[in-house]
Amino acid sequence: MRNWILSAVLVGLTYTAGNAQNATPVPGKIALKKVINLSVDAPDYDPSIQTIEAAPSPGGDYHHKKAYVDSLRAASTKTKGTMQLKNAAPAPEFEFEFNGNISAGTPNDNDMCVGNNGYIISVVNSTLFVYDTTGKIRKTGSLSFFAKELGDLDRTFDPRVSYDPIHDRYIAVFLNGSTSATSTPIIAFSQSNDPTANWNFYQLPGDPLGDTSWSDYPIISISDKDVFLTLNLLYDDKGWQDGFRQSIIWQMDLEDGYAGDSISNILWKDIKFEGRNVWSICPSQGGMMPSGPETYFLSVRPSDLSNDSMFIHTISNSVKSGNAQLSTRFVRCNKPYGLPPSAKQPDGQYLQTNDARVLTAMHQNGLIHFAGNTIDPQNNAAGIYYGVVDPKASEANMYILSYDTLDLGYPDIAYAGSGNTDDHTAILTVSHVSDNTFPGTSTILMNYSGQFSGLTRVKEGRNSINELGDTLERWGDYSGIQRKYNEDRTYWMAGTYGDGINRTTIAKVNNTDPTLSIPQHALAQEVLVYPNPSSSYFELTFTLSKKENLSFRVLDLQGKEVTILLKDRVKPGVNRFRFATTPLAAGTYLLVVESEEGRLFTEKFVVNP
């Protein structure tokens, strides 16, 4: 029996509505309802129904465009992509993997988070599982059972989860109902750092504007004080392709949610640019840690065949500051993105790639990293775009990532650097497939200098995905990756692989890049390697603030140790280290200097013949 030992609090949300351009909030009130847990041992039947042969989809511009890009792909010979994922940067290292959450239905809407205490929450479609880092299941349950204190729920789907390292708590969001009469997005806050214990639950109005729309496609992020939930409002009896009305942002106070109090919040609506509603807003998550007071959101023109427009939305402050404002500004991308074609599987069926909306965003050191699905204009294949933008700049630097033998899709990003102001290292998870490779999950590293690694294939599929009665299968609307905040260079991810049906993998990967900059806790400002390049010797000049036991090692660019040059106790002050390079073959190496407290610095040097 799957059961949760939970107490739930359903409290009213006091919300205000505002316009995008620095609007004045308008107060409102939702009645308080208190729910008491009476049945902790109730059976969890987790009922579900899946349509395996869909009715004809509605027509419209989106479907005509999709047919067009699919025809371009069918007519193209697979050639090298716009940017080949070679080994310019060291690829992430796969360490550990286990089969994850199983849920009925398709696509696999995969998300995950991991706490400092090692609890992993994996959500897929209508279920929520808790694991430890060995892969042992600690709790399982359907979303409707997880939130059973709210009473009978209409239909639960599209879950998202997040871990808050500042408060050491977990947050879960999922949707309930898909009409204006039944739609009530649900947000839950763990009462402690144990996600198998008690949670506080809140139901939001799914038709908050009272215009017969319902809430779809949630994305969450957190700052140091607030949690943000973005949603798309759709017309009744219509889907995301033909029913879009507008995108909204819920901004809610974190501490209220953890305490089980009525949540102070703002509902941001009518978010437009030049009078036109922006479509599908993606919140940006802080990299090293959740940050504030400013929080960023990104959106594009996701259903265009080709476009270079992007919009940065900024919320200036927290709910309880009393002066939060939302502003929108236009940014141009230096390369266009576009509606992606469907991706072919080995059995001849195709996987849906949806549109080119921003699927993930992360900010650190003054830059926002973002990614989504796109067409590769060079070979008309399904690839991903990866962009980096200064929120105050007028142009975003965009890369199109493709592969000569694989289609890519559904990326997620986590920060993978040291936190140093010039370190913008990031790690991605992506789904991969081709006409001779079953659907699986991979990871890519972008190092601090903007170079991309090749793919590390974390999980290879065992078969094609074949769940529906037509030839267009569902791939997955999103995936998840998160850095483990208290373990350096460690990241956990959840993705999809094919085995006749959609299945989930949960994996641990590491950033082994030897050039990753580490905070220089014992060094003064200047480190000098001279001469560089050299054919005879090198001198390294550096300053220590205290006496240290140091080791001096030479590594190759893949991080493999070539030799240990010296281990010695070094005095504080200015020091000079010298070594001959004649025993080394011509090439580029890394000189690594470490103390007992960790790595002090890494310097690249070149040996000439």
N, C-alpha and C positions, 0 to 999 in steps of 0.2 A: 504494500500500500504506500502510495506517495502522499505524505502529508507535511504540512507546515505548521510549526508552533508559532503563531503570529497573533498579535493584537493589533487591531486596525482602528485608526481614527479618521473619520471622514469629516472634514471641517469646511466651512464656507470660505470662499475666496472673495476678498474685497479687491475689486479690480477697477482700473481706470483705462480708458481708451484714448489713444492719441494718434495724430497723423505723423507721417514720416518726417516732415520737415520741421523739426523743433516744435512739435504740437504741445498744446496745453492739455494735461490729462483731465478727463471727465470722470468723476467718481461714480461708482455703482456698488451694488451689494448683492451677494448671494447668500441664501438662508443657510444657517448652520444645521447640520445633521450629525448626530453622534451615533456611532455604531459600536456595539459591544461584541466581543468574540464569545460565541456560545458553543462552537462545535469544532474543536481543534482536531478531532479524530474522524471527521467525515470522509467518506471515500472520494477519491478523485478519479472520475471516469474519463476525463479529458476527451469529450466527444468532438468529432470534427467531420466535415464533409468537404469533398474536393471534386470540382468539375473537371473531368479528364478529357472531355471533348467540348470545347467552348462554342457558344453560339457565334454566328458571324459578328465580327467587331464592327462598330459604327464607322462610317466613312469619315471624311474630313481631311484637312490639309496634312495633318501629321502622318496619316497612313499613306497618303500619296507620296510624301517625301521619303518615308521609310522604304516604300517599294522602289523609288528611284535610286537611293544609295545602295540598296541590295542588288539592283541591276548593275550598277557600276562595279560592285565587288565581284559579281558573277562573271563580268566581262574582263576582269583584270587578271593578269598573271602575277602570282605572288612573287614579289621582288623585295629587295631590302627596303626596310622602312626608313622614315625620315631620320630617326636617331636610333642607331643600333645599340643594344644594351650589351656592351662589351665589358671588359674588366678594367676600365679606366680607374675605378675605385674598387677596393676589396669587397667582395660580395658578403652579405650577412651569413653567419654560420648557423646552420640548423642543428639544434641540440636534442630536442625531445618533442614527441608528438603522440597524441592519443585521439581515438575516435570520440567525438563530442556529442552534443545534444541531438536527439532524434525527435523530429516533429513531423506530423502529417502535413501534407500540402506542398505546394511549390509556388514561388521560388523559395530558396533558403534565404530568409532575411537574417543574416548572421551578425550578431554584435556580442562583445564581451568586455569585461573589465577585470582587473586583478588588484587586490588590496595588498598593503604592506605586510599583512599577516599571512598572505598566501592563499586566501580564498579567491577562487575564480568563478565569476558568474557568466554563464553562457546562455544567451537567449536566441531562439530560432522560432519564428512564426508565432506559435501559440504556447510555447513551453519555456520554462526557466529552470536551469540546472545549476547547482553549486558544486564545484570540484575543489580539491586541494591541488597543489602543484605536482603531485605524483600521478594525477589523473583519477584519484579515488572520488567517487560520487559521495557528497555529503548530504544533499537534499535534491529532490526533483519535484516538479509539479507543473500543471498547466497554469497559464496566466489567470484563467477564471478561478482556479482553486487558490492560487496565490493571493488573489484579491477577493476571496469568498465573503469577507465581512461586508462588502459593498452590496451583497444580495445577488440576484440573478443578473448576469451580464448578457448582453445581446450577442456579441461576437468579438473576440479579442484577437488582435493581430498587430503586426509592425512594432515589435518591442525594441527598445534601446536601453542600454545601461551605462553607468559611469561611476568611477571611484573618485572620491574627494580626498586627496592626500592631506589637506590642511585640517579637515575635521575628522578624518579617518572614518568615513561613512560611505555608504553606497546609495545610488539613486537609480530607480527603474521607471521607465515610461512605456506605455503601450496604449493602443487605441481600442475603443469599445464602440461597436455600432458603425454602420455606414450609410445612415440616412440622417437628416436633420432632426428627426424625432428621437433617434436612438444614440446619436454620436455623443460620447463623453470620454475624451482622453483622460487617462488615469496616470497620476504620478505618485510614486512611493519613495519614502525616505527611510533608510534603516535607522533604528533607534540606537544602534551600537555598531562596532566594527565587525560584528558577527552577522552575516547575511542570512544565516539559518534561524535567527531569532526574530524579534519583534520589529514590525515596520509601521509607519504611518502612511495612510492612503488618502488621496484627494482626487475628486472628480471635477474636471473642468467642463464648462459648457462647450459642446462640439459645434454648436451653431451660435457663437457668441454675439453675432451681429443681428440675429433674428431675421435672416434673409433666406431661409430654407436652404442652407448649405451645411455640409458636414466636413469634419477635420480629417485630413489624410497626411501621410508621409512625415512622421515626426523625426526631428534631429535635436539632440540636446548637447549643451556644453555648460561648463560652470566657470565662474570667475571666483575671486576670493570671497565674494559675499553673496552672489546670486546664482540661480540656475536659469538657463534660457531654453525655451522650447519653441522651435519653429514648426509651423504647420501650413499645409495648403488647404484652403477652403474650396470645395467642389460643389457643383450643383447636385441636387438630389437625382438619383437614378442615372448618374453619369460617372465616368471614370476619369483618371488623371489626363488621358489623351484629349478628351473633348469637353471636360466639365470644369476647367479651372476658373475660379472666381477671383481670388487674391491670396497672397501669402501673409501670415501674421506671425508675430513674435510674442510669446508669454515671457515676462521677466518676473521672477519670484525670489523672495528672500530665502536663503538657505537655512539659516538658524531657526526661522519659524517652522520650516518643514521638519527639521530634526527634532524640534521640541514638541511637535504635534499641535502647534497653535494655528489660528487663522493666519493664512499667509498673506503678507503684504506683497502686492504685485502690480504690474502694469501690463495691459494688453496693447501692443502696438499694431495698428491697422492702417489701411489705405497707404501702403508703402509703394510709392510710385516714382517714376522718373519721366519727366516731360509728359505728365498726365496718363502714363501707361503703367498698369500694375506690373511689378517685377514678379517673376515666376520662380518659385522654389528657392528659398533663402537658406543658406548653409551657415551655421554659427562656427566661429573659429575658437579652438580650445588652446589655452596656454600650453607652452612646450615643456619647460622644466617643471613648472608648477602652475596651477590656476592663478591668474593675475587680474588686475584691475587698476584704476576704476574704469578705463575704457574697454569696451568689448566690441569685436568686429564681426561682420556678417558679409557674405559674398553671394552674388547672384549673377547669372549670365542670361543670354537669350537661348535657351536650351534646345528649342525645336527648329532652329534655323539650319539650313544646309551649310552655311558658312557665315561666321560672324566673329568680330574681334572685340565686341563690347563686353565690359564687365562693370559691376556696380559694387561699391564698398559702402556698407551701411555701418554706422558707428553709433553705439549707445554710450553716452558720455559718463554715466555714473550709476551707482547702485539705486535700488528701489528706495531704501530708507534714507538716502541722502536728500531726497526731496527735490533734486534738480536734474534728474535724468532727462536727456534729450536724445532724439534719434535724428541723424542726418544722413543723407545719401549723396554720393558723388560718383561721377562717371570716370572710368579708367579704360584706356585702350590697351589690348594685348598686342605684343609685337608679332605674334603668329595667330592665325585664325583657328578656331575650333569648329566642329560641325557635327551634325547628326550622325551617329555611328551606324554602320551596317550590322546586320545580324551575323553571328559567328557560327561557322560550320563545325559540326562534330564528325567523328569517324563513321557513324552510322548514316550519315547523309542528312540528318535533321539539323536544324539551326537553333541557336540560343538567342533569346531576346537581349538586346543591349540598351533598350529604352532610349533616353535622350542624352544631351550633353550638359545636364545640370551639374553644378558644383556638388560633389558627393562628400567631400571632406576638406577641412581647413585647420591649420595650426599656426600660431604666431609665437615668435621668440626673437629677442634681440632686434626689435623694430621692423621685422619682416613677417608677412603672412605667406605661408605655403598652402597651396590648394591643388586639387586634382579632380578629374572626372573622366567620363567616357567620351571618345571622339572618333571621327574618321581620320585615318592617316591619308592626307591628300596625295601622297607620293604613290601609294599602292592600293588605295581605297579599302584598306583593311580596318578592322576594329582595333583601335589602340587606346591609349589614355593620354590626356594632357596633364602636365605638371607645371605649375606656375609659382612664381615668387614675386611679391609686390610689396613695396613700401606703401602703407596706407595713406600717406600724404603725397605720393607721387602721381603722375598722370599716365604712366605706362607700366604694364606688368610684363615681366620676362616669362615667356611661355615656351615650354618644350613639348614636342609630340614624341611620346615614347612608343616605339613599335618594335617588332621582332621579325626576323626573316622567316620563321617557321611557325609562329604562334599568333593568335589573336589574344588581346588583353582586355580586361574590363574590371569595373567595380573596385577601384583603389581605396585604401584608407592610409592615413599618414600619422606617424608619431615622431616626436623630436628624438634625435639620437646623438646629440652633441654633449659637450661638457658644461654648457651654460656660459662659457666665455663670450664676450660681446661680439667677437668676430667668428664664432662657430655656429654655422647654420646647417649642420648635418641633420639629415632626416632619413627615416626608414619607411618603406611602403609595403603593404600587402596588396596583391592583385590576383584576380582569377585568370587562368590561362586555358586555352583550348586550341585545337586545329583539326583539320580533316584526317590527321593520323595520330593525334594525341588526345586522350580522354580528358574531360574537364578536371582541372586541379587548381592548387593554390601555390603561389610563389611569393617571394619577397625580393626587394631591390633596395640598395643603399644609395643615397646621394650624399657625397662627402662635403666637407666644409668649403671646398673650392668649386662646388657645383658640378662635379663629375659623377656619372652614374656607374654603378656596378652592373655586371651581368645578373641574370636571374638565378636565385637559389630556389630550386623546386622543392617546396616543403612537403607537398602531398600530391602524388600522381593519382589520377583517376583510374578506376578499375573497369569502367565501362562508360558508355554514353549516358546522358540523362534522357530518359524516355518515360515520362509520366503522363503526358497529355495525348489526346487522340489525333491531334493535327501534327504538322511538321515543325511548328515553332514552339520550342520548349522554353521554360523559364530558367534563367541562369542564377539569379540572385539579385536583390535590389541593393544590397550593401554588405560589407564585410567589416571586420574590426581588428584594430591593433592598438596596443597601449604599452608604454614603457613602464617597467616596474620601478616605482619611484625610489625605493630604498635599495635597489641593486644596480650598480653601475653597468651599463652596456647590455642590459637584459630587457627583452621585449616579449610579450605574449600576444598571440594573434588567433583569430577564428576565421575560417574560410570554408569554401564549398569544394567538394570533389564529387565526381560522378561514379555511380555504382548501380546503374539502372535507374536509380532514383537520386535525388539530391541528398548528399550526406555532409556532415560537418567534421572538420579537423580542428583541433586545438593544439597549438605548437608554441614552443619556446625557441627563440632565435637570439643570437648575440651579434653585436657589432665588434668585429675583430680588427677594424682598421687601426693599424699601429700609429697612424699620424693623427688620431683623434687627440685634440688638445685637451690637456688636463690642467686644472687650476694650479698655478705655480706657487705653492704655499711657501717655499723656502728661497725663492729667487728674487733678486732685485730686477730692475727694468731691462738690462741689456744682456743678451746672449749673442756671442759672435763666433762664427766658424770661419776660419781663414787658412789658406786660400781655398776658394771653392768655385770651380772644380780644381782638382790637384792631381799630380801624378807621383807625388813623393810622400807628403805628410799633411796632416791637418793640425791646426791649433784651435782649441775651444776656450774662449774666455767667458767667465760667468761670475756672478756674485752670490755668496751665501749669507743669509742673515744669522745663521747659527751653525755650530759644529754638526756634521752629518756623516753617517756611513753611506757612501755612495757606490753604485755600480755603474760601469760604462759598458754598454753592449752595442754591437752592430747587428742590424736586422736587414733582410732583403725587403722589397716592397710588398711582398705577400705576408710579412710579419714573421717569417721564419728566422730563427737566430743563426747568425753566421759565426760569431765569436763573442766571448766575453773579454773585453780589453783589460779591465782593471776593477778590483774591489778594494776600497781604501777609505779610511776616515779622513775627512777633509775639513779644514779649519774655516771659520767664518771670514768674510771679506772677499776680495777679488782673487779668483783662482784661474790658472791656465792649465788646460789639459792638452797634451800633445801625443799623437800616435802616427806611425808610419802606415801608408796605404799600399806599399809595394806588395804585401801578401794578398791583396784583394784584386780580383779580376775587374776589368773595366766595367763600369755600370753605375747605377744609382742605388744608394743605400740610406739607411736611417740610423742615426746615432741616438740611442736612448739612454738617458741618465735618470737613475732612480735612487730614492732614499728608502729608509725603512718605512716611511709613511706613505709611499706611493711614487708614481712617476712624476719627475720634476719637469722634464721637457723632452721633446723629440725634435731633432734637426736633420733635415735631408742634406746629403752631400753626394757629390759626383766624383768618381775616380776616372781619370783619363788614362789611356794606354801609355 
